[in-house]
Amino acid sequence: MAEKDDKRKDASSEETKKGRKKKLIIIIAAALVVLLAGGGAYYFFVFKPKQEELKRKQAEESKAANLMRPVPEEADIGPMVEIKEFVVNIISEDTPHYVKAALSLELDKPATMDEINKRMPQIRDAVLLLIGNKTFEELQDLQGKNQVKAELKSKINSFLKTGKVNNVYLTDFVVQ
């Protein structure tokens, strides 16, 4: 009888050892699943957005570098017409804001200068209206200023009959 009890104790202790091993394996597997899920969540919510932000900043910096690249010496520069300094109120909800600016227009040929001088009141009016319809936020960054330059070039070219404006240069631009 004592032998049967010893065999039962050995069998039951073996079963408890096997049960403990199974529990340990289940606990380790569950811990691994939780760690992997946590790592995946960290990647998608923290690491990946940081990488995308870094890529976006690098793209903006390369764009800015392309805009600031030196002009080749062989590039032809057309005749220039200066539009004197002006001040215009811009759209704002809370406090009044204004822009103080001066422009230079690069023309395609010298003959266009006469037409530009004749149409200067129309051009100044277009500049004032276009900039006056911008918001403070639109005029703060490089993209907004480039957009204003492109819109001004397009608008001024719509007036001209004998030539065209090749570029618009902001020689003075203060947003306050």
C-alpha positions, 0 to 999 in steps of 0.5 A, a space after each residue: 500500500 505504501 508503494 501505491 501511495 508513493 507511485 500516486 505521489 510520484 504521478 501527481 507530482 509529475 502531473 503538477 510539474 507538467 502543469 507548471 511547465 504548461 502554465 509557464 509556457 503560456 505565461 511566456 507566450 502571453 508576455 511575448 504577444 504583449 511585448 510584440 503588440 506594444 512594439 508594433 503600437 510604438 512603431 505605428 504611433 511614435 516612430 513612423 510619424 517621426 520618420 514621416 515628419 523628418 522626411 517632410 522637413 528634408 523635402 522642404 529643406 531641399 526645396 528651399 535649397 533649390 530656391 536659394 541656388 546661385 544663378 548661373 552667370 550665363 543667365 540673361 536678366 531682362 530689364 527691371 522696373 521697380 514698384 515703389 514701396 507701398 503699405 496695405 492692410 491684410 485680412 485678419 480676424 483679431 488685430 489689424 495687420 499690414 504689409 509693407 512691400 516693394 517689388 521689382 519686375 523683370 521684363 522680357 525685353 526693353 520695349 515692355 518698359 514703356 507699356 509697364 510705365 503706362 500701366 503702372 496705376 493698373 499694376 499697383 492696383 492689382 498688387 494692392 488688391 491681391 496682397 490685401 486679400 491674403 491673410 496674415 498666416 498665408 504671408 508668413 511662410 516661404 510658400 505663401 510668398 512664392 504664391 503671391 509672386 506667381 499670382 502677381 506675375 500672372 495678373 500683370 501679364 494679363 494686362 500687357 500686350 507687347 511683352 511679359 513679366 519674366 519674374 517678380 522680385 520682392 525687394 522689401 516685404 514686411 508683414 506685421 
